[in-house]
C-alpha cells in the first residue's frame, strides 16, 4: 500500500477517534478537553480532505 494512502487512512481514524473523545468530554462537562479534541478533529479532517484532493489530482 502506498505511503500516502496509509497516511490518509490514519488521518481518518484519528479524526474519528478525536470526534468520539470530544463528544465524550462535552458530555462529562470537560469543556477544555472537548475543545482540544474538537480542534484535533478539524485538523485531521482538513488534512484528510487535502490528501484526498492531492491523490485525485495526481491520477
Secondary structure, DSSP 8 states (H G I E B T S, - for coil): --HHHHHHHHHHHHHHHHHHHHHHHHHTT-HHHHHHHHHHHHHHHHHHHHHHHHHHHH-
